[in-house]
Amino acid sequence: MLLVQHEDQAVRDHVHGSLLMRLQNIKQASVSAAYALLCMCVTAQAQTASSAVTTPAQTKDLAPVGIVVTPGFTGDDPVAVRDALARKFTDSKTLSFTHRVEDLIGDALPKTLHDSALMDAKLSRDLAFVVPAPYGIRYRSKVHVMTVDVDLSDSDHPDTVVLKRTITGPRGRKLVVAAEAKSKGYIQNIDIIELDPVNKHNKTTVHGRFVLSPDAFSQEDGDLALVLICRVVPPYLTMTKDHTDPSNEEPTDITTRTATLHANVGDIWLINREKGIVLAKGLHLVK
């Protein structure tokens, strides 16, 4: 009986070793395939990006964009995306041998091809975040050129694109002294959802210049907005919480929750949201 137990242990060790060797081979092959796919994608994106760079002599009439969106288009809700990611990626799990095997395979594949959490949250696809653009757009009628320079950051978050900012509660400035602010209900909760574009840190201004015919410009009148086409990438979501006690300068008890979505921005559109018209594509982020 003892001999049989030793043989079983030897067999299990042999199978375990063989499995790890095969997984290593799978990982190497998958990495090679993923690298080749990545190179193809980068080349295609580079060609697209190069064709999107515009100068006064190279701009082209973008009236016939050929793409329309639903009038009143709102895109993906940043709150829903944040909540879906928070539910999927904040739970910790104990690493077992099975989990290590899963991670060994998973590391060799592009995240969006195997991440079941993203698939469950319906986020393994391109997302479209719509940001209003009431300022920073100018049309020069003499040369029919439209220029876009819209800063999507704010003074408190100058290095990221602010997708949504919600403030609840009253502010106590000029209404109460610091010592009484909290007891009198001057308490604010600030909820911020921001986008950190991968490999484009500190680039928060959407820029573009293109020719737009007078007929196309006549369609511009309405609710202009920018659409950021992107896909979330690891680490997907980062969340922070800050608290500031009332002071003489700001007699308000303030709690700020910031959710940062990490994503690759593939394209940026300028749209007339009210009419569902895409005025331009190929805009890009600059500092």
N, C-alpha and C positions, 0 to 999 in steps of 0.2 A: 504493500500500500504506500509506503514511503517513497519507493521508486516511481510510482505512478504520479505522485504529487510533484516530485522534482521534474518529471518529464512534462507535466502540464505547465509548470512554471516556465520551463525552457521554451515551450511552444508559445506561451503568451508573450514572453520577452522577444522571441523571434518575430511574432506577428506585429508587436508594438514597434520594433525597430524597422520592420519593412514598411509599416504604415507611415512612420515619420519620414523615411527616405522617399517614399512616393509623394508625400505631401510637399516635401522640399522640391522634388522635380516638377510637381504641378505648379508650385509657386513660381519657380524660375521660368517655366513656359508661359504662365499667365502674365508675369511681369513683362516678358518680351513682347507678348501680344498686346498688352495694355500700352507699352511704350510705343509700339508701332502705330496703334490707333491714336495715341496722343499726338504723335508727330504729324499724322495726317490731318488731325483736327486743327493743330496749331498752324500748319501750312495754309489750310483753308481759311482760318480766321485771319491770318496775316494778309492773305490776298484780299479778303473782304475789307479789312481795316484800311489797307493801302488805297483801295478804290474809294473809300469813304472820306479820305482826307481831301479837303477842299481849299482852294485858293481862289481869289477873284477871277483868275484866268481859267481855272479848271472847274468852276462850279457848273452844275447842270440844272436844268429846270426840273424841279421835283413835283410839279403839279400832278403828273400821272403816276403817283405812287402805286396805285392799283390795290391798296389795302384799305379796308374800312373796318371799323369796330362798331359795336352796338352803341347807339346814342345813349349818353349818360354812363359810359363805360367807367367802372370803378376798379377793375383789376382784382388782384388778390388782397384780402384783408390782412394787413400786418399783424393785427391782434390775433387772428385765427392761426396764422403761421407760427407766431411766437408760442401760443398756447399748445399747438400740436407738437412742436419741437420740445417744449418744456416737459410735456407728458412722456415723451419717448426717451429723452436723454438725461433726465435727472435721476432716474432710478439706478442704484448700484446693484451689481450682481457679483456673487462669489465666483471666482475663477476656478473652474474644475478642469480636468483633463479634456473633457468635451469642448468647453469654451476655448481652451488654448488651441485645440485642433481647428475650431471654427475661425478663430482669429488668424491662424496661420494661413488658411485658405483665403480669408477675407482681405488680408493685407496685400495679396497679389492681384486683386481685382479693383477696377475703378469703383469708388464708393457708391455712385449712383446706380451701378449694375447689380449690387448685391445687398444693399442696405435695406433690410426688411422694415426697419422702423420708418424710414423715409417713405417706403411704399405704402405702409399702413396709414401713414399720415397724409398720403396723396401728395407728397412733396418731391418725389423723384422725377421731376419734370421742370421745365422752365416756368418761373414765376413772373408775373407782371405787376409791379408796384406803380401805382399812379400817384404823382405828386403835382399839386397845383403849381402853375407858373404865371402868377399875376404880374410879375416884374421881370426885367432883364431880357425882353424880346423886342427887337427894333427892325422895322422895315424901311429900306431906303427906296422910295418910289422911282427916283430917277434912273437907278441902275437895276431895279427889281431884285435886290439882294436882301435877304432876311438874315439877321444875326441873332444868335442865341447865346446869352451869358447869364445863366441862372445858378446862383449859389444855393445849394440844398442843405447847408450846415446852419448852425446858429451859434450865438456867442458862447454858450455853455458847452457846446460840442462842435468845435471848429474842425475836427479831423474826420468826421463821419457824416454820412447822409442821414438826415433826420426824416424818417418816414411818417411818424405820428407822434404828437405831443399832446397829452391830456392833463389838465389841471383841475382838481376838484378841491373845494374849500375856499374860504375867504382869506384875503391878505390883510395883515394888521398894520401896514405902514400908514403913519399919520393918524391912526385910529386908536391905538392902544400902546402902553409901555410894555417892554419886554417881559417884566415880571408877571404881568397879568394876561399875556397873549394866549397861553394855552388854556387857562381857566375860563377865558371868555370865548373860547371856540375858534380862535384864529389858527387853524390847523390846515395845512395844505398837503395833498398827495399829488405828486407829479409822476406821471407814467410816460416814459419815453421809449420808443422803438426806433432804433437806428440801424443803418446798413453800413457794414465795413467791407468795401470792395476789395477782394483779394488782389494783391500785387498793385493796388492803386491807392494805397494809404495816403491820406491827406489830400487826395484829389476829390473835391466835393462840388466843383462847379461844372455844370453841363455846358459845353461849348459846341458851336457849329455855325457855319456860314454857307448859305446856298442860294441859288437863284430861284425865285418864286414868281411866276407870272402874275399879272394884275388880276386875272380871273381867279387864280388859286388864292391870291391874297384876299379877295373879296369873301372867300369862304372862311377866312381866319376869324372873322368877328364872332366871338362867343367865348366859351369857357376853355381856355388853353391849359394844357397839362403836359407833363413829361411822363413817359412810360419807361421804366427801367426793366429790361428783360434780363433776368438773372437766374442762377441756380445755386442753391445753398450747398456749401462744401464744409468739410471738417474745419474747425470744431462746431460748426453749425450755429450754435447759440451760446452766448455768454451773458450772464445776468449779474447785475450789481445792485446794491441798495445803500443809499447814503442818507444820513439824518443830520439836520441842522437845527440846533436849539434857537429859540428867539433871542435876538440881540437888539441893541438900541437902533442900529441901522436898519434891521429887518425884523420887526417884532412879530414873527410868524414861525410857528413850529412846522418845519418842512421835511417831508420824507420823499426822496426821489428814487424811483425804481427804473433802472435802465436795462433794456434788453437789446443786445447787439446781435444782429443776424450777419453771419459771415457768408459771402456769396461771390461768385464770379459774375460780373456784369458783361453780358454778351452784346447788347445793343441798347440804344436809347432812342425813343421816338418822340416827336412833337405831334400832339394830336389836338383837334378840336373836339373835346369830350362831349359837348352839347350836341354837335351834329354827327359825331362818329366818323370824322375824317382824319386820316393820317396825313399830316402836312410834310413830314420829313422823317427819314430814318438815318442811322449812321452817325448820330451825335455821340460825343464822347466826353469823358471826365478829364478835367485839368485842375491844376491847383488854383 
